[in-house]
């Protein structure tokens, strides 16, 4: 097991948050025990207070690097390049 300082753990927590991966997936990729990761996170960062229910969901905007654009007259539709082909085929059929 690798010994890490508090600063190294905090950097690891920040890296996981920025990665967009779940804690479990991030830990697998880094070779860290996910249970220990959670324990250290609670110890070093403490528990965050629960957010008040407001009826809104918190969203994270992730910039889309790859995209496709469909243009039909004055309509421009921008879609992620990773869109399943079956969905795109259904969309095109519906637009005809």
N, C-alpha and C positions, 0 to 999 in steps of 0.2 A: 504494500500500500504506500502510495506517495504521500509524504507529509507536506501540507500546504500551510502557509501563513494566513492570517486573517485577510490580508490584502489580496492574496492569490485566490482565496475563496470568493471574495467579493467580485473580483475580476471574472471568475468563472460564472458567478450568478448573472453578471451583466452580459457576458458572452452568450449564455443560454437564452436570456430574455431577447437579445438582439437577433438570435439565430432564427426565431420563428418556430423552433422545434419544441415539442413537449419536453418536460424535464426528463422523462424516461428515455426518449429517443436521443436527446442530447447526451445523457449519461452513457448510453450504449456506445455512442460514437467516440466519447472521450475516455471510455474505460473506467467510469466512476460508478460505484454502487448507488443506484437511485435512492435507496432508503437513507443512506448516509448523507447524500447530497441534500435531501429534504431536512434531515436532522440538523445539519450544519447551517442551512439557510435559516431555519427557525431560530437557532442559537445566536447567529450573528446578526440577523436582520430583524428578528422579532416578528411577531405576528402583526400583519396589517389589519387595521380595524375594518370591519365589514362595511361595505358601502351601503348607504341608504337606498332602498328601492325607489326608483324614480319613474319606472315605466320605460326607460330607455336602456338599450344595451350599449356597452362600451365597444367601439370598433377600432381596429388598427388598420390604417391605410398602408398598403405595401405597394410601392411603385412597380408598375408593370413594365418590364424591360422588353418583353416580346409581345407584340400585339398584331392584330390584323384589322384592317379597315374595310368595311363594305360601304360603297357609295352608290346610291340610287337617286338620281336627281338632286334634290336639295337635302336629302337625308343621308347622314353619315353615321354609321354604326361602328364603334370600336369594340373589339372583342379580344380576350386573351388568346394568344396563339395556342395554348394548351387546351383549348375548348375541344371536347370530344367531337369527332367527325359526325357522329349520329345526330347530335344536337344541332350542329350547323346545317346538316342536310334537312332536318325537320324545319328549321327556321327558313331556309331558302324555299322549301315547298310551300310553307305557309304564306310567304310573301308573293308568290306567283299568282 
